Amino acid sequence: MAEEAILSYLQDHQEILDSGHFASQHGLDHHEVVNTIKSLFGFRFVEATEIKRERWELTKEGETYAAAGSPEVQLFLAVPAEGSITIDELDKILDPTVCKIGRSQAARNQWVVLGKQISRKVQHVDDKVKNLLIRIKDGQAVDQNDIQTLKARKLISPQKWQGYSVKKGPSYAPKRKKAATDLTREHIQRGEWKDLEFKEYNFNAKGLPPEAGYLHPLLKVRDQLKFIFLDMGFEEMATNNFVESSFWNFDALFQPQQHPARDSHDTFFLRAPSITRELPEDYVERVKHIHESGGYGSRGYNYEWKREEANKNLLRTHTTAVSSRMLYALAQGPFAPKKYFSIDRVFRNEAVDRTHLAEFHQIEGLVCDQGLTLGDLIGILQTFFSRLGMSKLRFKPAYNPYTEPSMEIFSYHEGLSKWVEIGNSGMFRPEMLLPMGLPEDVRVIAWGLSLERPTMILYGIDNIRDLFGPKVDLSLIKRNPMCLLGL
């Protein structure tokens, strides 16, 4: 309809001066008219020149005052012509916001006297603000100073308008004949092929780009990390159990049952199945004894260890639960040195912020051999993290229930310009290893870190919620190239 109106109008007139006025005169939607002009211009039926104008529209507050009157006039009319009124009484009559703004504006206009009581200084006022708002709403001209006043009070806002002036183009015709894209059987049978105009074929047009999958930055870094571990001679542990018992997650690691980490505020416990019934009983007894009475040179924790606490099922809080299973299995046969690693998801009931999530991916590595020392741990950490491209490392003494000595690992984040904690490490305690049945001279060095932290450092991301979770911008995945680690 818009196309027919434009082409018919240009047949008898030289130009459409303003597409907005044209749409209004012909009862057309201006948006439809603009789209039609663009289409006709593309096929050279018309020549179009862009028109841009700025006009003012009433804000929601401005609409309210245009209907009910400005706050200052509403307040003035609420003040008795004779006598006075208190602010509390005005608040009951007027909206508190209107009353507050009205007092300020009426006093500035010297319409009222402010004090404990409010009284009039004049007996009649004109609502200039309301009149100006109505004129702007009706599209009438308003003085520039008045515009600035209304703008400062946020009663009006600028709106940009775009339209076109239109003339006949080199391919103009009173009616556009639709070009055919294909010669069909019906065209030939009806003889229409003789009068058909075919659309020109654009040999330079590019086809639609093929849709393809993209690797998430976490997956890219995970694959690189896996390659590093395998290249360093590590063997991957099976991490397919998100649900663990408290025994493997805490007790086997010599973590006391009253430890704060075992509280429901820090751990997700399961309702169904709430407990496990498959635990190695002889090992459970040794773990119970080391907790209650100690052994192997340890005094233990001197408390009553409860089996029902160990049986509770939970979403694993760390992949060290997998490490405890692997070390126990290793202790059941002739000892052989091992290097294990795992990369998988863990869950903690934590408050979400820019560096913490309730679920994340943990990387864990451990080396089990005879005669290992803290120096071996520091050396392997420096080798491991240097291959990640993180050569600026710092180590800080820490406490863990299942490692002694323990160290926190820090790396310098170039994007945040500060040192960021990226992991924890230490040597597993004898109270954890010896009840498993490992030889007394066997030592285990281990470290753990989240997959998200090094990914954030490598990709320059300063908020973990931009990397993982429901609010991730998917364009991040497409625009980020492969971030190769320093292999």
C-alpha positions as CSV (number, residue, x, y, z in Angstrom):
1,M,0.0,0.0,0.0
2,A,2.8,2.4,0.9
3,E,4.7,1.6,-2.3
4,E,1.6,2.2,-4.5
5,A,1.0,5.5,-2.7
6,I,4.6,6.7,-3.2
7,L,4.9,5.8,-6.9
8,S,1.5,7.2,-7.7
9,Y,2.3,10.5,-6.0
10,L,5.6,10.9,-7.8
11,Q,3.8,10.3,-11.1
12,D,2.0,13.7,-10.7
13,H,4.5,15.5,-8.4
14,Q,8.2,16.1,-8.6
15,E,9.1,15.4,-5.0
16,I,7.9,14.2,-1.6
17,L,9.4,16.9,0.6
18,D,8.9,15.1,3.9
19,S,8.1,11.4,4.4
20,G,6.5,12.2,7.8
21,H,4.0,14.6,6.4
22,F,3.4,12.3,3.5
23,A,2.6,9.3,5.9
24,S,0.3,11.5,7.9
25,Q,-1.6,12.8,4.9
26,H,-2.2,9.4,3.4
27,G,-2.9,7.6,6.7
28,L,0.2,5.4,6.6
29,D,2.5,4.2,9.2
30,H,5.8,6.2,8.9
31,H,7.9,3.2,9.7
32,E,6.3,1.3,6.8
33,V,6.8,4.3,4.5
34,V,10.5,4.6,5.4
35,N,11.1,0.9,4.8
36,T,9.3,1.1,1.4
37,I,11.5,4.2,0.4
38,K,14.6,2.2,1.3
39,S,13.5,-0.7,-0.9
40,L,12.6,1.5,-3.8
41,F,15.9,3.3,-3.5
42,G,17.7,0.0,-3.6
43,F,16.2,-0.7,-7.0
44,R,16.8,2.9,-8.2
45,F,13.0,3.6,-8.5
46,V,13.6,6.7,-6.4
47,E,16.3,9.0,-5.1
48,A,16.1,9.6,-1.3
49,T,17.7,12.2,0.9
50,E,17.8,11.7,4.6
51,I,16.1,14.2,6.9
52,K,16.9,14.3,10.6
53,R,15.1,16.4,13.2
54,E,15.2,16.5,17.0
55,R,12.0,17.0,18.9
56,W,11.0,17.0,22.5
57,E,8.7,14.6,24.2
58,L,7.2,14.6,27.7
59,T,8.7,12.3,30.2
60,K,6.3,10.2,32.5
61,E,6.6,12.9,35.1
62,G,5.9,15.6,32.5
63,E,2.8,13.8,31.3
64,T,1.5,13.8,34.9
65,Y,2.0,17.5,35.3
66,A,0.5,18.3,31.9
67,A,-2.7,16.6,33.1
68,A,-2.8,17.6,36.8
69,G,-0.8,20.8,36.9
70,S,2.8,21.5,38.0
71,P,3.8,20.7,41.6
72,E,4.2,24.4,42.5
73,V,0.6,25.3,41.3
74,Q,-0.8,22.2,43.0
75,L,0.8,23.3,46.3
76,F,-0.3,26.9,45.8
77,L,-3.9,25.9,45.3
78,A,-3.7,23.6,48.4
79,V,-2.6,26.6,50.6
80,P,-5.6,28.5,51.9
81,A,-6.2,32.0,50.3
82,E,-6.5,33.3,53.9
83,G,-4.5,32.0,56.8
84,S,-1.9,29.2,56.6
85,I,-1.3,25.5,56.6
86,T,1.3,23.1,58.1
87,I,3.6,20.9,56.0
88,D,2.1,17.8,57.7
89,E,-1.3,18.9,56.6
90,L,-0.1,19.5,53.0
91,D,1.4,16.0,53.0
92,K,-2.0,14.6,53.7
93,I,-3.5,16.5,50.8
94,L,-0.8,16.2,48.2
95,D,1.6,13.4,47.1
96,P,4.8,13.8,49.3
97,T,7.0,14.1,46.2
98,V,4.7,16.7,44.7
99,C,4.6,18.6,48.0
100,K,8.4,18.6,48.3
101,I,9.0,19.8,44.8
102,G,6.1,22.3,45.0
103,R,7.5,23.9,48.2
104,S,10.8,24.5,46.5
105,Q,9.5,25.8,43.2
106,A,6.7,28.0,44.8
107,A,9.2,29.5,47.2
108,R,11.6,30.2,44.3
109,N,8.7,31.9,42.4
110,Q,7.9,33.9,45.6
111,W,4.4,32.6,45.7
112,V,4.4,31.4,49.3
113,V,6.0,32.1,52.6
114,L,7.8,29.0,54.1
115,G,8.1,28.4,57.8
116,K,6.4,26.2,60.3
117,Q,3.2,27.4,58.6
118,I,2.9,28.0,54.8
119,S,0.9,31.0,53.6
120,R,0.4,32.7,50.3
121,K,2.3,35.8,49.2
122,V,0.1,36.3,46.1
123,Q,-3.5,35.5,45.3
124,H,-3.3,34.3,41.7
125,V,-0.7,32.4,39.7
126,D,-0.5,31.1,36.1
127,D,0.6,27.5,35.6
128,K,3.3,28.3,33.0
129,V,4.9,24.8,33.3
130,K,1.6,23.0,32.5
131,N,1.0,25.3,29.6
132,L,4.5,24.8,28.1
133,L,4.1,21.0,28.5
134,I,0.8,21.0,26.7
135,R,2.3,23.1,23.8
136,I,5.2,20.7,23.5
137,K,2.9,17.8,23.5
138,D,0.8,19.4,20.7
139,G,4.0,20.0,18.6
140,Q,4.0,23.8,19.0
141,A,7.1,26.0,19.2
142,V,8.5,26.8,22.6
143,D,11.2,29.3,23.6
144,Q,14.7,27.8,24.0
145,N,15.1,29.1,27.5
146,D,11.8,27.4,28.6
147,I,13.1,24.2,26.9
148,Q,16.2,24.3,29.0
149,T,14.2,24.9,32.2
150,L,11.9,21.9,31.5
151,K,14.9,19.7,30.5
152,A,16.7,20.6,33.8
153,R,13.6,19.5,35.7
154,K,13.5,16.2,33.6
155,L,10.0,16.9,32.4
156,I,11.0,16.6,28.7
157,S,13.5,14.5,26.8
158,P,14.9,14.8,23.3
159,Q,13.8,12.3,20.7
160,K,15.5,12.0,17.3
161,W,13.3,11.7,14.2
162,Q,14.5,10.4,10.8
163,G,12.7,10.6,7.5
164,Y,13.4,11.2,3.8
165,S,12.6,13.5,1.0
166,V,12.0,11.5,-2.3
167,K,12.4,12.1,-6.0
168,K,12.0,9.9,-9.1
169,G,15.0,7.7,-9.7
170,P,16.6,6.5,-13.0
171,S,14.5,3.3,-13.0
172,Y,11.2,5.0,-11.9
173,A,7.9,3.5,-13.1
174,P,4.4,4.2,-11.8
175,K,4.2,0.5,-10.8
176,R,7.0,-1.7,-9.8
177,K,7.1,-4.9,-11.7
178,K,8.4,-7.8,-9.6
179,A,11.4,-9.3,-11.1
180,A,11.3,-13.1,-11.4
181,T,14.1,-15.1,-9.9
182,D,13.3,-18.5,-11.6
183,L,11.7,-19.7,-14.8
184,T,9.0,-22.1,-13.8
185,R,6.9,-24.6,-15.7
186,E,3.8,-22.4,-15.2
187,H,5.5,-19.5,-16.9
188,I,6.2,-21.5,-20.0
189,Q,2.7,-23.1,-20.1
190,R,0.9,-19.8,-19.8
191,G,3.3,-17.9,-22.1
192,E,4.3,-15.5,-19.4
193,W,8.0,-16.1,-20.0
194,K,7.8,-13.6,-23.0
195,D,7.1,-10.7,-20.7
196,L,9.1,-11.7,-17.6
197,E,11.9,-9.5,-16.3
198,F,14.4,-11.5,-14.5
199,K,16.4,-10.3,-11.4
200,E,20.0,-9.9,-12.2
201,Y,22.3,-12.5,-10.8
202,N,25.0,-11.1,-8.4
203,F,28.1,-13.2,-8.9
204,N,29.9,-11.2,-6.2
205,A,27.3,-11.8,-3.5
206,K,28.6,-13.9,-0.6
207,G,26.6,-16.8,0.7
208,L,25.5,-17.1,4.3
209,P,28.4,-18.0,6.6
210,P,28.1,-21.6,7.7
211,E,27.2,-22.0,11.3
212,A,29.8,-23.8,13.3
213,G,30.4,-24.7,16.9
214,Y,32.8,-22.8,19.1
215,L,34.8,-24.0,22.0
216,H,34.1,-22.2,25.3
217,P,37.3,-20.6,26.9
218,L,37.0,-23.1,29.8
219,L,37.1,-26.0,27.4
220,K,40.1,-24.6,25.5
221,V,42.1,-24.2,28.7
222,R,41.0,-27.5,30.0
223,D,42.3,-29.3,26.9
224,Q,45.6,-27.4,27.1
225,L,45.9,-28.3,30.8
226,K,45.1,-32.0,30.1
227,F,47.9,-32.0,27.5
228,I,50.3,-30.5,30.0
229,F,49.5,-33.1,32.6
230,L,49.8,-36.0,30.1
231,D,53.1,-34.6,28.7
232,M,54.4,-34.4,32.3
233,G,53.7,-38.2,32.7
234,F,50.4,-37.9,34.8
235,E,47.6,-40.3,34.6
236,E,44.0,-39.0,34.6
237,M,41.7,-40.1,37.5
238,A,38.1,-41.1,37.0
239,T,35.9,-38.2,38.2
240,N,32.4,-39.4,37.1
241,N,30.8,-39.3,40.6
242,F,29.5,-35.8,41.5
243,V,27.9,-37.4,44.6
244,E,30.2,-38.5,47.3
245,S,29.9,-39.7,50.9
246,S,31.2,-37.5,53.7
247,F,33.6,-40.3,54.5
248,W,35.6,-40.0,51.2
249,N,35.1,-36.3,51.0
250,F,36.1,-35.4,54.6
251,D,36.8,-38.2,57.0
252,A,39.4,-40.1,54.9
253,L,41.2,-36.8,54.5
254,F,41.6,-36.5,58.3
255,Q,39.1,-33.6,58.4
256,P,37.3,-33.5,61.8
257,Q,33.5,-33.9,61.8
258,Q,33.0,-30.6,63.5
259,H,35.0,-28.7,60.9
260,P,33.1,-25.6,59.6
261,A,33.4,-26.8,55.9
262,R,31.1,-29.7,56.8
263,D,28.3,-27.4,57.8
264,S,25.3,-27.1,55.5
265,H,26.1,-23.4,55.0
266,D,29.2,-24.6,53.1
267,T,28.2,-28.0,51.6
268,F,25.2,-29.2,49.6
269,F,23.9,-32.4,51.3
270,L,21.5,-34.8,49.5
271,R,18.0,-35.6,50.7
272,A,17.7,-38.8,48.6
273,P,19.7,-40.9,48.8
274,S,20.8,-39.2,52.1
275,I,23.3,-41.8,53.2
276,T,25.7,-44.4,51.7
277,R,26.0,-48.0,52.8
278,E,29.1,-49.1,50.8
279,L,32.3,-48.3,52.7
280,P,35.4,-50.5,53.4
281,E,34.7,-51.4,57.0
282,D,38.3,-52.2,58.1
283,Y,39.5,-48.9,56.7
284,V,36.6,-47.0,58.3
285,E,37.7,-48.4,61.7
286,R,41.2,-47.2,61.2
287,V,40.0,-43.8,60.2
288,K,37.7,-43.7,63.2
289,H,40.7,-44.6,65.5
290,I,43.0,-41.9,64.0
291,H,40.3,-39.3,64.5
292,E,39.4,-40.3,68.1
293,S,42.8,-41.4,69.5
294,G,45.5,-40.6,67.0
295,G,48.3,-42.9,66.0
296,Y,51.5,-42.8,63.9
297,G,52.8,-40.1,66.2
298,S,49.6,-38.1,66.1
299,R,47.2,-37.3,69.0
300,G,44.2,-37.2,66.7
301,Y,41.3,-34.9,67.5
302,N,40.1,-36.5,70.8
303,Y,36.4,-36.5,70.1
304,E,33.7,-39.1,69.5
305,W,33.7,-40.0,65.8
306,K,30.2,-40.7,64.5
307,R,29.5,-43.2,61.6
308,E,26.2,-41.5,60.8
309,E,28.1,-38.3,59.9
310,A,30.5,-40.2,57.6
311,N,27.6,-41.9,55.8
312,K,25.9,-38.6,54.7
313,N,25.8,-38.1,50.9
314,L,26.8,-34.7,49.4
315,L,27.8,-33.0,46.2
316,R,31.6,-33.2,46.4
317,T,33.3,-30.1,47.5
318,H,36.6,-30.9,46.0
319,T,38.1,-33.6,43.7
320,T,40.4,-34.5,46.5
321,A,37.6,-37.0,47.4
322,V,38.6,-38.8,44.2
323,S,42.3,-38.6,45.2
324,S,41.5,-40.3,48.5
325,R,39.8,-43.2,46.7
326,M,42.7,-43.5,44.2
327,L,45.3,-43.6,47.0
328,Y,43.4,-46.1,49.0
329,A,43.1,-48.4,45.9
330,L,46.9,-47.9,45.3
331,A,47.6,-49.0,48.9
332,Q,45.8,-52.3,48.4
333,G,48.6,-53.8,46.2
334,P,52.3,-53.7,45.9
335,F,53.3,-50.0,46.0
336,A,54.3,-48.3,42.8
337,P,55.0,-44.5,42.3
338,K,52.1,-42.7,40.6
339,K,51.3,-39.3,39.2
340,Y,47.6,-38.5,39.0
341,F,45.5,-35.6,37.8
342,S,41.8,-34.7,37.4
343,I,39.8,-31.8,36.0
344,D,36.1,-31.8,36.9
345,R,33.2,-30.0,38.6
346,V,32.8,-29.4,42.3
347,F,30.1,-27.7,44.4
348,R,30.2,-25.4,47.4
349,N,27.4,-23.4,49.1
350,E,29.1,-20.1,48.7
351,A,27.9,-16.5,48.1
352,V,28.3,-15.6,44.4
353,D,30.6,-12.6,43.6
354,R,33.0,-11.6,41.0
355,T,35.5,-14.3,42.0
356,H,33.3,-17.1,43.5
357,L,30.5,-19.4,42.2
358,A,28.5,-22.1,43.9
359,E,29.8,-24.6,41.3
360,F,33.1,-24.5,39.5
361,H,35.8,-26.7,38.0
362,Q,38.7,-27.9,40.1
363,I,42.1,-29.0,38.7
364,E,44.0,-31.4,41.0
365,G,47.4,-33.0,40.6
366,L,49.3,-35.3,43.0
367,V,52.5,-37.2,43.0
368,C,53.0,-40.3,45.2
369,D,56.5,-41.6,45.7
370,Q,59.1,-42.4,48.4
371,G,61.1,-39.6,49.9
372,L,59.3,-36.6,48.4
373,T,59.9,-33.2,50.1
374,L,58.4,-29.6,50.1
375,G,61.1,-28.7,47.6
376,D,59.8,-31.2,45.2
377,L,56.3,-29.7,45.5
378,I,57.6,-26.1,44.9
379,G,59.6,-27.3,41.9
380,I,56.8,-29.2,40.2
381,L,54.4,-26.2,40.8
382,Q,56.8,-23.8,39.2
383,T,57.2,-26.2,36.2
384,F,53.4,-26.7,35.9
385,F,52.4,-23.1,36.2
386,S,55.2,-21.8,33.9
387,R,53.7,-24.1,31.2
388,L,50.4,-22.3,31.8
389,G,52.2,-19.0,31.0
390,M,52.1,-17.9,34.7
391,S,55.7,-17.4,35.7
392,K,55.0,-14.8,38.5
393,L,54.2,-17.0,41.5
394,R,54.2,-16.5,45.2
395,F,53.7,-19.1,48.0
396,K,52.1,-18.4,51.4
397,P,52.0,-20.8,54.4
398,A,48.5,-22.0,55.0
399,Y,46.5,-24.6,57.0
400,N,44.6,-27.6,55.6
401,P,43.3,-30.5,57.8
402,Y,44.8,-33.1,55.4
403,T,48.1,-31.5,54.3
404,E,51.2,-30.4,56.4
405,P,53.0,-28.3,55.4
406,S,50.4,-26.4,53.3
407,M,50.8,-23.5,50.9
408,E,48.5,-21.1,49.1
409,I,49.5,-20.3,45.5
410,F,49.3,-16.7,44.1
411,S,49.7,-15.5,40.5
412,Y,49.9,-11.9,39.3
413,H,46.8,-10.9,37.3
414,E,47.7,-8.4,34.7
415,G,44.1,-7.3,34.0
416,L,43.4,-6.7,37.7
417,S,46.9,-5.4,38.4
418,K,47.1,-7.4,41.6
419,W,48.1,-10.8,43.0
420,V,45.3,-13.4,42.9
421,E,45.0,-16.6,44.8
422,I,44.8,-19.4,42.2
423,G,45.3,-22.6,44.2
424,N,46.2,-24.5,47.3
425,S,48.9,-27.1,47.8
426,G,50.7,-29.2,50.4
427,M,51.9,-32.7,51.5
428,F,49.3,-35.2,52.6
429,R,49.5,-35.9,56.3
430,P,50.6,-39.3,57.7
431,E,47.2,-39.4,59.5
432,M,45.6,-39.6,56.1
433,L,48.0,-41.9,54.2
434,L,49.0,-44.5,56.8
435,P,45.5,-45.7,57.7
436,M,45.1,-46.5,54.0
437,G,48.0,-48.9,54.2
438,L,50.7,-47.0,52.3
439,P,54.3,-47.6,53.3
440,E,55.6,-45.2,56.0
441,D,58.3,-43.7,53.7
442,V,55.8,-42.8,51.0
443,R,55.0,-39.1,50.6
444,V,52.2,-37.5,48.5
445,I,52.5,-33.9,47.3
446,A,49.4,-32.4,45.8
447,W,47.9,-29.1,44.6
448,G,44.5,-27.9,43.5
449,L,43.1,-24.9,41.7
450,S,40.0,-23.9,39.9
451,L,39.8,-24.0,36.1
452,E,38.1,-20.6,36.1
453,R,40.9,-18.6,37.8
454,P,43.7,-19.3,35.3
455,T,41.2,-19.0,32.4
456,M,40.2,-15.5,33.7
457,I,43.9,-14.5,33.9
458,L,44.7,-15.9,30.4
459,Y,41.7,-14.2,28.8
460,G,41.7,-11.0,30.7
461,I,38.3,-11.6,32.3
462,D,37.8,-9.9,35.7
463,N,34.3,-11.3,36.6
464,I,33.8,-15.0,36.9
465,R,30.1,-14.6,36.1
466,D,31.1,-13.4,32.6
467,L,32.8,-16.7,32.1
468,F,30.6,-19.4,33.6
469,G,26.8,-19.4,34.4
470,P,23.5,-18.2,33.0
471,K,24.5,-14.6,32.4
472,V,27.4,-15.4,30.0
473,D,27.4,-13.4,26.7
474,L,27.7,-16.1,24.0
475,S,29.5,-13.7,21.7
476,L,32.4,-14.0,24.2
477,I,32.8,-17.6,23.0
478,K,32.8,-16.6,19.3
479,R,35.2,-13.7,19.5
480,N,37.8,-15.2,21.8
481,P,40.6,-16.9,19.9
482,M,42.4,-20.0,21.1
483,C,44.6,-19.0,24.0
484,L,47.7,-21.1,23.7
485,L,49.5,-21.8,26.9
486,G,53.2,-21.5,27.2
487,L,54.0,-25.1,26.3
